[in-house]
Amino acid sequence: MKTLSLKLPETLAARLTAAARNSGRTKSALVREVLEDYLANDKGVRAGSCLELIADLVGCVEGPGDLSFNKKHMRGFGQ
């Protein structure tokens, strides 16, 4: 088995210690289990474009439609 060393903020380390104590497992066993679950469920990698990821937010703000075609909105841009 390989060894991995990492640094945790104090609050996260305390939460890990408490969770390990409450579950009756070692911190290493708990981290392995959580990491295995995380990697098995592909929670870390999301497929799709940025638009697909924020699709529920599209249209939630009012304002002009497309500022790029109206030259008055582009005045002074990049200066």
C-alpha positions in Angstrom: 0.0 0.0 0.0 1.3 3.5 -0.9 1.6 6.3 1.7 0.1 9.7 1.0 0.8 12.7 3.1 -1.4 15.8 3.1 -2.0 19.0 5.0 -5.5 19.7 6.4 -6.8 22.9 8.0 -7.3 22.5 11.7 -11.1 22.5 11.4 -11.1 19.8 8.8 -8.6 17.7 10.8 -10.9 18.0 13.9 -13.9 16.9 11.9 -12.0 14.0 10.4 -10.9 12.9 13.9 -14.4 13.1 15.3 -15.9 11.2 12.3 -13.3 8.5 12.6 -13.9 8.2 16.4 -17.7 8.1 15.9 -17.5 5.4 13.2 -15.0 3.3 15.0 -12.5 3.4 12.1 -9.1 4.9 11.8 -8.7 8.3 10.0 -6.8 6.5 7.2 -9.6 4.0 6.7 -12.2 6.7 6.6 -10.3 8.8 4.1 -9.7 5.7 1.9 -13.4 4.9 2.0 -14.5 8.5 1.2 -12.0 8.8 -1.6 -13.0 5.5 -3.1 -16.6 6.5 -3.1 -15.8 9.9 -4.6 -13.8 8.4 -7.4 -16.3 5.6 -8.1 -19.2 8.1 -8.5 -17.3 10.5 -10.8 -18.4 13.4 -8.7 -15.2 15.3 -9.5 -15.5 15.4 -13.3 -18.5 16.9 -14.8 -19.2 16.5 -18.5 -20.6 19.3 -20.6 -20.0 22.9 -21.4 -20.1 25.8 -18.9 -23.5 26.7 -20.3 -24.8 23.2 -19.5 -23.5 23.4 -16.0 -25.3 26.7 -15.2 -28.4 26.1 -17.4 -30.6 26.6 -14.3 -29.3 30.2 -14.0 -29.8 31.3 -17.6 -32.4 34.0 -17.8 -32.6 34.7 -14.0 -31.2 38.3 -14.5 -32.9 41.0 -16.5 -31.0 43.3 -18.8 -30.3 44.0 -22.4 -30.1 40.9 -24.5 -26.8 41.0 -26.4 -24.5 43.9 -25.7 -22.1 43.0 -28.5 -24.2 44.1 -31.4 -25.0 47.6 -30.1 -22.0 49.9 -30.6 -23.0 52.3 -27.8 -22.5 49.5 -25.2 -19.0 48.9 -26.6 -17.8 52.5 -26.4 -14.6 52.7 -24.4 -14.2 49.0 -24.2 -10.6 48.0 -23.8 -9.2 51.5 -23.1 
